[in-house]
Amino acid sequence: MVIMIHGWSGQKDEVGDLFKRQAEALAERNIASLRMNIRGESEREATNYRLTSTFVSRVQDAQAGVDWTTKHYSQLPIGLLGFSYGGATAMELISQQPGLYKTLVLWSSILNPNELLLDQPAEPFRQALETGEGAIQDWTTLLITREHVLGMIGFNPMRGLPQYRGALLSLRGSEDSVPQHDPKILKQAGGTRLEYRILQGADHIFNAFDPTKRYGERIIEQTASWFEQTLPPIQAQAANPRQTTP
């Protein structure tokens, strides 16, 4: 099972349906997947793009997906896929239970929630803290709340990576607005199969809305192949206990 965690102000299918398409690619390899909407971000038009999530609530929503999986499909090994802010969320899940997960793929990952504050104009964040709400002009007008801003501060999602023994792949575009944190992430991780790849020319969202680019197809294929290689298959139990499963 691969649990997929979307990025900041996103939704479960992700930009350009990248997560939806990833789920289809995984299914072709007999790998189940689960993706969920993060409350306080994914409602989008329904709340006029008003962001109320905190990092804690974000992790709780992702953890709910993990809990559902372990309850209903306890035999399945679990992998995580995190996109941008979803990458920090995935690393926090691993820091809380480093032995639970077999493999992790990061797309354009940030290291820490407060990194989202650094590449934006300061005024909307100050306004949110002083008045309760501010507006950021991004791909649309995002309304950020005081609880959303304060809820990004004071975390270290990578703290448990040294205890993580699973596989880790980090994918990023060379034109990503987020710094190339990938070597630092891999240096922190404790596993033996660690790799990062830079897609030359790709931006933070892998040019998902540019039909002339194929970065999306490339990361979907690479991600599906990685999970196929690093998620151990479960053995079907024989109907007759005297028989062995081939």
Secondary structure, 3 states (H helix, E strand, C coil): CEEEECCCCCCCCCHHHHHHHHHHHHHCCCCCEEECCCCCCCCHHHHCCEECCCHHHHHHHHHHHHHHHHHHCCCCCEEEEEECHHHHHHHHHHHHCCCCEEEEEEECCCCCHHHHHCCCCHHHHHHHHHHCEEEEECCCEEEEEHHHHHCCCCCCHHHHHHHCCCEEEEEEECCCCCCCCHHHHHHHCCCCCEEEEEECCCCCCCCCCCCCCCHHHHHHHHHHHHHHHHCCCCCCCCCCCCCCCC
